[in-house]
Every structure is written in structure tokens, then in C-alpha cells.
Amino acid sequence: MRVVHLLRKLDPEEWGGTETAIQRLLEGLRQHRITSVVYCPNVKSNRRGGGLQDPLIRAGHSVRRFKSFLPVLGISRQYRDQCVAVGGNLMSFDLPWKLWHEKDVSVVHAHTSGRLGGIGLALARRRRIPFVITIHGGVLDLPEQLKASFSNRPEQGWDWGRVFGFVLRSRHLFEEADAILTCNPREAELWRERYPHKRIVVQPHGVPLAQYQSDHRDAALAAFPQLRINSRGTSKRSAVRGQRSEMRDQSLVTSAATGKIELLSPADNRELSQILLCVGRIDPVKNQGWLLDQARSIFQRHSQALLVFAGPCTDEAYGEAIREKVRALGLENRVVMTGGLPPDDPRLIGLFQLATAVILPSVSETFGLVLLEAWAAGAPVLSSRTSGPSALIQDGQNGWLFDLDRPETFHSALDGILGNPAGAEQAAARGATEAAQYSVEAAAGRMKRLYEELIESKHSECRMSRVE
């Protein structure tokens, strides 16, 4: 079976949760002997010959780049770059030609909507093969606050590409898809209400559990010496080690082979901060600014705490606002910004394994892949009460939920994690058991079965049309 995966963006320098989920899906599909071919736009780093190596190419997957553009006149370069980075409705003239010459395609799987998705749908209809679309960031299941920000955003420029959307029927993409995939039950429920007879599938993302069983803490400590208390100019305190308990010396992970909770071997006795890790692209939806607003209270309550933001910046204006807020609050020695790290990078896995707590303060989070990664590494999790995390976290059992409009719920939960290491360790262990159910192999196996059923359905339709 040969599947074309159509992406709106694949930039190694702005790698995020969607790219990680797709990479892991491709890895799983390869184990099930499915050939994947990825089509995605050129990126600036490729055009100038620099940048990071594409993780998909490094893993041996076929990646075919095409020229794309944002068909909008009268906008600034900064706004254009922002639209390309997140959410812009791109167009391409050479994608149809390249797709048409792709041989032996069994399924077109779009991970984007808009005009690029419409091009994929046109190819699938022409060849009478299934067209599947995955919703990664949420379409119907969005908080009212986020919907309002979209609707109130001033329209900039003249979108001369609307005629292409009309021709490609991009506004009818979901209506005409053979299956709509989403990663959380609430989003699926809303789509079923809109299209009662459409095949709507909840397809959670997978996590390569084995990657989190190797101890990568030394890699993180070498890359980010600020994680050590003495490196920040703070005197060592023997009490810190006791407060942190053995949980950070023996991180909990889940064995992919046995499904049982196992312990990583102890690291050396260096003094570490209470690492509060926030993983995600620097973007208003990920809401790092809210966490910074809580920083003074966090540090007053927990003198050894350290905030670590790990992720690329996909909104330069917001990223600069975050950096300026850190400077204005005088928190340069209490906040670490790592920049983007590939999903299989030992430094990132090591950060998860070192984290006293992994915090997800997003305005909208339709799944919460970071939570599964944290659980696989043995870290307690604390998340805003959005649809994805609410489906994964049993509040107070395998993690904690808080309300963004009630910061006291966040501080109460964080106090509980940092003040009761044994309880946090138990919650992390329950979370690791939950993460074991989301293996890459199982997720890819479900996808393969869906592909096979859709292909058979298409074959039946073709046979019936010939009879008629």
C-alpha cells in the first residue's frame, strides 16, 4: 500500500506537536509495511541551503517539496511570515502536477485543509481512491475565547486566491472526505452532529515508549547547565534532595515489552532545581505568557523552582513579548528558553525525565501529546482544562487540571506536586500506565485497518458503477 501524506508545513526549525505526531505515524505505518510519501511546501531553510536536517528524511522517509505561496496582497512581510508559519491558506501551482505523476497511490491522507487539501481531494476523486483528512489542531472544538480572537481579527490584504478555493471546492473538503480523523472525542462528536452519515474516527497519537526508557538526563544537563542550582548562583541546600524524593533520581517509565512500570538507573548526586517544564511552540495558543504571569508567585512559594520553555518560536511578535516579559520581571536566571528541539533529541527526552512537573497552560489543546511524553518519562503533569487533556487526565489521580481564569487552582495543584513528592510519584506512575496504551505500533495498526476498509469500499463503488 502506498499513501500520500499532504502537509501544509514541515519545517525542521519550527517542529511542533503536529509534525511529531505525523513522524510517529509514518514510523508505525512502515512497521506495517505501508509506504508513505510526504508532500510539503519548501521552507526558507531549504532554499538557503541551511537549517536543521529534516527528521523525516533522516529517518528514511520520502519527502517531496513543492513551491507554495500565500495569495494575499497588501500585507507586511512579518504578517505574511506569520501566516505561513501558522494557519495561512496556502496555494501551489506545481503541487497538482507533482501529485498527478505520483504512481501507485492507494490513499491520499491530508493533514491540512484549505487549498492544499483541496488539491489532494481533486487527485483522489480523479483516481477514485480514498481521501482522508486528519484534524490536528481542532476546528469545531475551540474555546470561545479563541473563536472570538479569530472572528475579531482585522482582515488584512486582499485574498486573490479565493477563486482557487472555489475551483478546488476547499470549503467542501470535510463534506466530501471519505473519513475525518480527529484526536479527541469532543471534536469527533461535533463533527458527527454536522455530518451524521460521515465516517468520523477518533485516532489518538502514538508515543514511542522505548525512546523514553533510556536515561538521557546527562544530555539535558550538559546542554542546559542552568538546570543545576549552583549554576544559577544559588547556594546548595542538602534539603532539596529530600524534598524532590527519589522520583527524580529514579524516573518512572513504562516498558514497551511488559507494560510494567520500571525505574531508570540513578543519576549522579548533582543538585538540581525543581524543573517546571513547558513544552510547545512559542505561540499565543500555547499561552506561555500566562505561566510567566504566575512566575513571581511560583518562585515566592518555591525558591528552588526553575521554568523551562522548550519549543520553537512560530510567532515572532509573541516570542519577543515573552522575552521582554522575562527581562521586565528580572527572571533571566529563573527562566530557560531552549529553542526548538527535535522530538527524538536526547536533550528533550532528558528534560522530560528531569522535570519535577510538566505544565501545559494552553488556551486550546485538542489532544495533549506532551502529556503522554511526560508520562512515558515518569514526570507528573499539570494542564489547563482543555478538551484534549481533560480526556486524558483524571484530576488528582494521574495528573492535575486547572482553570486559566482561576490561577489559584493552578497554584494549589503545583503546591501539591512540589510539596508531596510521593503523591506526585504515584500520579506519574498511573500516568505511565495510561501512556502504555498509546504505542506507535497500535496507532498505526488502527490507521492501516481504516485505509484497507476505505480502499475496499472504493473498489465496491467502482464495481457497482461499472455494472450500472
FIVONU-833190 format. One record per residue (C-alpha): x, y, z. Coordinates in Angstrom, 3 decimals. Each point is the difference from the previous one (the first is absolute). Layout:
BEGIN
        xx        yy        zz
         X         Y         Z
...
END
This chain:
BEGIN
        xx        yy        zz
     0.000     0.000     0.000
     1.305     3.449    -0.932
    -1.399     3.058     1.794
     0.556     3.664    -0.854
     0.080     2.231     3.087
    -0.694     3.650    -0.803
     1.282     2.605     2.484
    -0.377     3.780     0.150
     3.400     0.438     1.656
     2.996    -2.126     0.931
     2.764     2.243     1.293
     2.718    -1.612     2.162
     0.651     3.394     1.589
    -3.621     0.336     1.131
    -0.704    -3.613     0.950
    -3.066    -0.449     2.185
    -2.503    -2.537     1.238
    -1.713    -0.468    -3.378
     3.286    -0.794    -1.716
     0.941    -2.385     2.798
    -3.341    -1.797    -0.239
     0.390    -0.405    -3.773
     3.573    -1.237     0.310
    -1.052    -2.662     2.471
    -2.948    -1.021    -2.157
     2.356    -0.528    -2.951
     2.342    -2.064     2.166
    -2.890    -2.202     1.099
    -1.370    -0.371    -3.525
     3.435    -1.093    -1.196
    -0.053    -2.775     2.580
    -3.304    -1.101    -1.581
     1.645     0.014    -3.464
    -1.770     3.102    -1.245
     2.042     2.349    -2.183
    -0.516     3.675     0.813
     0.833     2.900    -2.314
    -0.119     3.456     1.568
    -0.830     3.113    -2.031
     0.685     3.339     1.714
     0.966     3.560    -0.996
     3.553     1.252    -0.318
     1.312     1.806     3.062
     2.430     2.897     0.270
     2.705    -2.125     1.583
    -0.093    -2.347    -3.006
     0.128     2.863    -2.506
     3.070     1.534     1.587
     1.682    -3.364     0.454
     0.217     0.214     3.770
    -2.083    -0.881     2.994
    -0.547    -3.264     1.822
    -0.175    -3.334    -1.731
    -3.539    -1.204    -0.661
    -0.789    -2.728     2.590
    -2.183    -1.829    -2.525
     2.805    -0.182    -2.557
     2.430    -1.043     2.721
    -2.385    -2.837     0.873
    -0.042    -1.173    -3.619
    -3.442     1.254    -1.073
    -0.714     1.418    -3.457
    -0.583     3.765     0.197
    -0.931     1.921    -3.135
     0.066     3.801     0.239
    -2.085     2.324    -2.159
    -0.196     3.740    -0.557
    -2.792     1.772     1.848
    -1.106     3.544     0.716
    -2.545     1.990     1.959
    -2.317     1.630    -2.613
    -0.639     3.175     1.996
     0.990     3.507    -1.082
     0.631     3.027     2.184
     1.401    -1.613     3.157
     3.295     0.501     1.806
     2.854    -2.485    -0.248
    -0.314    -0.740     3.731
    -3.716    -0.768    -0.303
     0.629    -2.120    -3.105
     2.685    -2.004     1.816
    -2.362    -0.475     2.943
    -2.756    -1.303    -2.294
     2.419    -2.419    -1.635
     1.162    -1.196     3.428
    -3.472    -0.581     1.437
    -3.374    -0.296    -1.681
     0.482     1.797    -3.315
    -2.042    -1.328    -2.958
     2.800    -0.780    -2.459
    -0.235    -0.703    -3.725
     2.287    -1.861    -2.395
     0.120    -0.262    -3.773
     2.537    -2.813    -0.234
    -1.550    -2.285     2.651
    -2.792    -1.259    -2.332
     2.574    -0.886    -2.655
     2.245    -1.830     2.480
    -2.859    -1.877     1.607
    -1.388    -1.061    -3.374
     3.320    -1.624    -0.887
     0.209    -1.902     3.301
    -0.481    -3.664    -0.914
    -1.934    -2.796     1.738
    -1.692     2.171     2.628
    -2.545    -1.902     2.126
    -1.147     2.789     2.352
     0.369     3.772     0.250
     0.287     1.001     3.655
    -0.158     3.767     0.547
     1.273     1.521     3.224
    -1.159     3.431    -1.152
    -3.188     1.581    -1.246
    -0.378     3.067    -2.223
     1.299     0.181    -3.556
     2.774    -2.562     0.433
    -2.493    -2.466     1.415
    -2.273     0.775    -2.957
     2.781    -0.966    -2.404
     0.342    -3.336     1.779
    -3.754    -0.564    -0.179
     0.002     0.747    -3.744
     2.693    -2.620    -0.598
    -1.815    -2.608     2.107
    -3.287     0.584    -1.827
     1.704    -0.171    -3.392
     1.646    -3.310     0.867
    -2.982    -1.345     1.946
     2.038    -0.706     3.118
    -0.835     0.861     3.634
     0.593     3.494     1.335
     0.584     0.220     3.755
     0.503     3.196     1.980
     1.406     0.263     3.514
    -0.851     2.956     2.239
     3.062     0.669     2.145
    -0.721     3.326     1.647
    -3.766     0.069     0.366
    -2.621     1.601    -2.242
    -3.337    -0.204     1.830
     1.310    -0.741     3.487
     1.557     3.367     0.775
    -0.447     2.157     3.116
    -2.281     3.012    -0.424
     2.929     2.274     0.818
     1.971    -1.392    -2.936
    -2.978     0.124    -2.373
    -0.549     3.641     0.940
     3.649     0.836    -0.684
    -0.306    -1.491    -3.488
    -3.268     1.745    -0.834
     1.146     3.369     1.391
     3.350    -0.072    -1.781
     0.098     2.878    -2.510
     0.082    -1.207    -3.582
     3.289     0.899    -1.599
     0.696     0.157    -3.710
    -1.932    -1.295    -2.983
    -0.280    -3.779    -0.307
     0.112    -0.465    -3.752
     0.278    -3.767     0.458
    -3.683    -0.472     0.797
    -0.694    -0.958    -3.598
     2.323    -3.007     0.439
    -1.873    -1.034     3.108
    -3.246     0.132    -1.964
     1.387    -2.144    -2.824
     1.578    -2.492     2.420
    -3.145    -0.122     2.177
     2.170     0.547     3.078
    -3.021     1.165     1.994
    -1.566    -3.424    -0.595
     3.095    -1.929     1.015
    -1.421    -1.613     3.131
    -3.360    -0.637    -1.621
     1.583    -1.921    -2.869
     2.727    -1.850     1.941
    -0.376    -3.770     0.337
     1.004     0.218     3.658
     0.695     2.779     2.498
     2.532    -0.824     2.687
     0.340     1.891     3.253
     2.010    -0.653     3.123
    -2.614     0.681     2.666
    -3.578    -1.180     0.600
    -1.520     3.480     0.363
     1.178     1.157    -3.434
    -1.321    -3.253    -1.492
    -3.371     0.464     1.695
    -0.386     3.486    -1.487
     0.844    -1.263    -3.490
    -2.509    -2.845     0.325
    -2.671     2.566     0.808
     0.883     1.895    -3.177
     0.348    -3.091    -2.233
    -2.029    -2.838     1.583
     0.729    -2.423    -2.852
     3.689     0.806    -0.350
     2.701    -2.353     1.252
     1.535     1.846     2.971
     2.855    -1.782     1.749
     1.740     0.817     3.284
     3.670    -0.740    -0.691
     2.268     0.875     2.966
     3.668     0.629    -0.636
     2.611    -2.594     0.903
     3.115     0.237     2.157
     3.211    -2.031    -0.557
     0.213    -1.228     3.570
     3.388    -1.689    -0.430
     1.708     3.353    -0.677
    -0.865     1.136     3.508
     1.467    -3.063     1.714
     3.616     1.038    -0.577
     1.405     2.512     2.465
     0.693     3.270    -1.853
     0.229     2.308     3.008
     3.725     0.559    -0.422
    -0.609     1.282    -3.537
    -2.457     2.593     1.315
     2.310     1.018     2.852
     2.939     0.420    -2.356
    -2.046     2.107    -2.420
    -1.698     2.110     2.667
     2.283     0.476     3.035
    -2.524     2.519     1.377
    -1.980    -3.012     1.236
     2.500    -0.367     2.844
    -0.643     2.187     3.002
     3.614     1.068     0.473
     0.292     1.081    -3.647
    -2.573     2.727     0.694
     2.062     1.484     2.807
    -2.156    -1.595     2.696
     1.634    -1.806     2.910
    -0.509    -3.735     0.256
    -2.515    -1.266     2.510
     0.087    -3.557     1.169
    -3.715     0.140     0.749
    -0.869     0.334    -3.677
     0.900    -3.590    -0.717
    -2.364    -1.247     2.665
    -2.840     2.239    -1.194
     0.334    -1.298    -3.525
     0.009    -3.639     1.251
     1.463    -2.829    -1.996
    -2.487     0.603    -2.786
     2.430     2.238    -1.884
     2.901    -2.371     0.680
    -2.019    -2.968    -1.247
    -2.348     1.231    -2.712
    -2.999    -2.202    -0.656
    -0.460    -1.411    -3.489
    -2.184    -2.621    -1.597
     1.535    -3.076    -1.600
    -1.279    -0.455    -3.537
     0.611    -3.731     0.288
    -1.658    -0.723     3.341
    -2.243     3.021     0.551
     1.332     0.157     3.574
     1.381     3.045     1.755
     3.789    -0.061     0.194
     2.626     2.351     1.446
     2.829     1.704    -1.775
     3.368    -0.448     1.656
     0.947     2.849     2.406
     1.938     2.960    -1.337
     2.858     1.542     1.936
    -0.543     2.192     3.049
     0.056     3.450    -1.582
    -2.399     2.476     1.522
    -2.891     0.781    -2.345
    -2.674     2.641    -0.060
    -3.666    -0.859     0.211
    -0.424     0.011    -3.763
    -3.385     1.174    -1.265
     0.021    -0.980    -3.661
    -2.296     1.542    -2.610
     0.353    -1.633    -3.443
    -1.574     1.545    -3.091
     0.528     2.583    -2.713
     0.216     3.579     1.274
    -3.415     1.202    -1.103
    -3.028     1.728     1.563
    -2.039    -3.224    -0.149
     2.643    -1.778     2.081
    -0.308     2.859     2.476
     3.483     0.201     1.514
    -0.738     3.612     0.946
    -2.643    -1.156     2.488
     2.551    -2.204     1.713
     2.431     2.919     0.229
    -2.768     2.033     1.643
     0.001    -2.617     2.758
     3.797    -0.087     0.279
     0.480     2.362     2.952
    -2.518    -1.918     2.067
     1.604    -3.292    -1.027
     3.469     1.115     1.037
    -1.230     1.536     3.262
    -1.584    -3.319     0.948
     2.770    -2.213    -1.422
     3.444     1.575     0.204
     1.728    -2.798    -1.939
    -2.416    -0.007    -2.947
     1.215     0.624    -3.537
    -2.254     0.598    -3.028
     1.146    -1.674    -3.230
    -1.698     0.818    -3.320
     0.915    -2.536    -2.694
    -1.251     0.670    -3.525
     0.553     2.047    -3.150
    -1.443     3.474    -0.427
    -2.730     0.093    -2.658
    -1.255     3.502     0.861
     2.912     2.417     0.095
    -1.980     2.865     1.533
    -1.261    -2.256     2.792
     3.466    -1.465     0.490
     1.487     3.461     0.412
    -2.767     0.891     2.474
     0.895    -3.112     2.022
     3.691     0.889     0.025
    -0.789     3.599     0.974
    -2.255    -1.184     2.834
     2.800    -2.207     1.334
     2.345     3.003    -0.019
    -2.595     2.335     1.529
    -0.640    -2.430     2.843
     3.714    -0.502     0.570
    -0.315    -3.745    -0.520
     2.963    -0.600    -2.316
     1.472    -2.437     2.535
    -3.300    -1.732     0.704
    -1.273    -0.628    -3.549
     1.731    -2.123    -2.638
    -1.052     0.084    -3.671
     1.521    -2.926    -1.900
    -1.273     0.757    -3.498
    -1.289    -2.750    -2.256
     1.144    -3.572     0.657
    -0.789    -2.991    -2.246
    -2.451    -2.485     1.579
     2.592    -2.791     0.290
     2.758     2.309     1.261
     1.647    -1.428     3.163
     0.051     3.524     1.441
    -3.792     0.263    -0.196
    -0.606    -3.493     1.348
     2.467     0.779     2.770
    -1.948     3.153     0.898
    -3.171    -2.071     0.326
     1.839    -2.481     2.235
     1.403     2.775     2.189
    -3.244     1.961     0.312
    -1.552     0.324     3.432
    -3.211     0.861    -1.855
    -1.002     0.465    -3.637
    -2.408     2.927    -0.393
    -2.348     0.533    -2.942
    -1.703     3.441     0.267
    -1.513    -0.002    -3.531
    -3.106     1.987    -0.927
    -0.978    -2.884    -2.290
     1.415    -3.531    -0.050
    -1.931    -2.596    -1.964
     2.122    -2.963     1.074
     3.024     0.645     2.182
     2.825    -2.112    -1.425
     2.365     1.692     2.443
    -1.898    -1.634     2.867
     0.600    -3.496    -1.358
     3.687     0.812    -0.508
     0.247     1.291     3.556
    -1.678    -3.123     1.384
     2.277    -2.242    -2.067
     2.975     1.799     1.596
    -1.451    -0.289     3.511
    -0.901     3.668     0.553
    -3.162     1.290     1.753
    -2.226     2.154    -2.224
    -1.999     3.146     0.618
    -2.225     1.374    -2.784
    -2.588     2.652    -0.723
    -3.504    -1.405    -0.255
    -0.270    -0.332    -3.798
    -1.708    -2.816    -1.898
     3.041    -2.171    -0.796
     1.600    -0.058     3.455
    -3.416    -0.329     1.659
    -0.490    -3.252    -1.931
     3.392    -1.334     1.135
     0.354     1.285     3.565
    -2.015    -1.256     2.932
     0.374     3.026     2.240
     1.965    -0.857     3.128
     0.599    -3.581    -1.130
     2.452    -0.070    -2.907
     0.476     3.767    -0.235
    -1.591     3.338     0.800
    -2.231     2.450    -1.891
    -0.366     3.721     0.636
    -2.118     2.878    -1.323
     1.778     2.849    -1.753
    -2.488     2.536     1.368
     0.615    -1.269     3.547
     3.780     0.073     0.574
    -0.480    -1.189     3.562
    -0.939    -3.448    -1.366
     3.370    -0.136    -1.753
     1.977     1.016     3.087
    -1.889    -2.428     2.199
     0.783    -2.883    -2.343
     3.648     1.026    -0.405
     0.386     0.321     3.777
    -1.332    -3.534     0.302
     2.492    -1.371    -2.531
     3.046     1.760     1.460
    -1.059    -0.450     3.612
    -0.937    -3.670    -0.226
     2.595    -1.787    -2.153
    -1.341    -3.432     0.916
    -3.488     0.912    -1.196
     1.423     1.506    -3.189
     1.992    -3.181    -0.576
    -3.132    -2.123     0.333
    -1.875     2.215    -2.468
     2.908    -0.261    -2.461
    -0.077    -3.786     0.320
    -3.712    -0.066    -0.833
     0.698     2.286    -2.919
     2.717    -2.338    -1.272
    -2.532    -2.828     0.021
    -2.339     2.196    -2.064
     2.774     0.900    -2.465
     0.704    -3.688    -0.623
    -3.352    -0.212    -1.801
     1.141     2.516    -2.649
     2.807    -1.846    -1.733
     1.031     1.027    -3.510
    -0.543    -3.538    -1.274
    -3.592    -0.180     1.256
    -0.903     3.419    -1.412
     1.448    -0.895    -3.417
    -1.796    -3.341     0.044
    -3.340     1.760     0.427
     0.863     2.348    -2.859
     0.935    -2.905    -2.282
    -3.345    -1.695     0.636
    -1.818     3.244    -0.817
     1.927     0.370    -3.267
    -0.822    -3.593    -0.965
    -3.704     0.423     0.713
    -0.181     3.235    -2.008
     1.868    -1.530    -2.928
    -2.376    -2.964    -0.056
    -2.970     2.369     0.161
     1.339     1.949    -2.996
     0.529    -3.207    -1.954
    -3.592    -1.007     0.712
    -1.268     3.380    -1.209
     1.976    -0.349    -3.228
    -1.310    -3.523    -0.604
    -3.579     1.154     0.539
     0.415     2.995    -2.320
     1.295    -2.281    -2.779
    -3.002    -2.337     0.435
    -2.404     2.928    -0.250
END
